[in-house]
Amino acid sequence: MERIPEPELMDDPGQARAYAEADFAEVNAGFVEGFQQSFPWLGGSPFVLDLGCGPGDIPLRLARAMPGALVQAVDGSPAMIELAREAVAGTEEEPRVMLVQSGLRELEPPPMPFHAVVSNSLLHHLHHGADLWRTIQRVAGEGTAIYVMDLQRPDSEERAAAIVDQYAADEPEQLRTDFYNSLLAAFTPEEVGDQLRAAGLEGLEVETVSDRHLLVTGTL
Ligand SMILES: C[S@@+](CC[C@H](N)C(=O)[O-])C[C@H]1O[C@@H](n2cnc3c(N)ncnc32)[C@H](O)[C@@H]1O
């Protein structure tokens, strides 16, 4: 099945709010746990970048899980950054979570490379997957840990609809529609492998980790 790209930014306030109100607690906790298990040597105080942070649940969880970590969380959507601000405000972690509204291409490199760059469910939004890998190359350094999770495109629209029914049967219509469109917009593991090779990032590995997810990990 050919890829059908979707708009990059989730900047419609209603769409952003529906996403923020969905219950991703288990998935996001699993993301943070998987990240920590993949890079135990990072310790408790790394400088971490979350690209496409959405409503901020993952950066908050990262900061909680690593009590000395500094987390920079970036999203191009003003609506999402506003929701992230609400989520972080008043928490103990607030001083260690820096929210930045920026598109990937415009993102300023930090004064020192990040120790880790993570991203969940951003890649499939991008019209050109290369934008993610180029951004990572700009802000990371030798030894930076990379942990990128995303959807992978199923073989057919029928299979995409079946996945939505299986995993989002009781979700609001907006969320089901977004999930379906995201599956159609996602890259296949083979396409991501090609993107990594084209970017000269052969050190990173792409693997299928569920019937709908792929994971890219490794160190630069
Ligand atoms: C599906 S959400 C994932 C949010 C979050 N990572 C999570 O797992 O809950 C994808 C996010 O990526 C952001 N995004 C998409 N394209 C972007 C770009 N080119 N630059 C910055 N952010 C982008 C969208 O605005 C959206 O908030």
The ligand as an ORCA input file, in Angstrom:
! r2SCAN-3c Opt
* xyz 0 1
  C       1.165     11.917     17.377
  S       1.872     13.266     18.202
  C       2.935     12.442     19.348
  C       3.109     13.216     20.625
  C       3.977     12.592     21.700
  N       5.299     12.283     21.234
  C       3.331     11.367     22.270
  O       3.826     10.266     22.038
  O       2.313     11.497     22.966
  C       3.044     13.937     17.013
  C       3.508     15.332     17.364
  O       4.556     15.723     16.475
  C       4.402     17.099     16.158
  N       5.071     17.384     14.878
  C       4.771     16.889     13.667
  N       5.610     17.356     12.723
  C       6.478     18.168     13.353
  C       7.591     18.962     12.911
  N       7.965     18.987     11.628
  N       8.261     19.681     13.824
  C       7.894     19.663     15.138
  N       6.838     18.937     15.614
  C       6.144     18.193     14.740
  C       2.886     17.292     16.089
  O       2.507     18.645     16.240
  C       2.415     16.390     17.225
  O       2.282     17.090     18.430
*
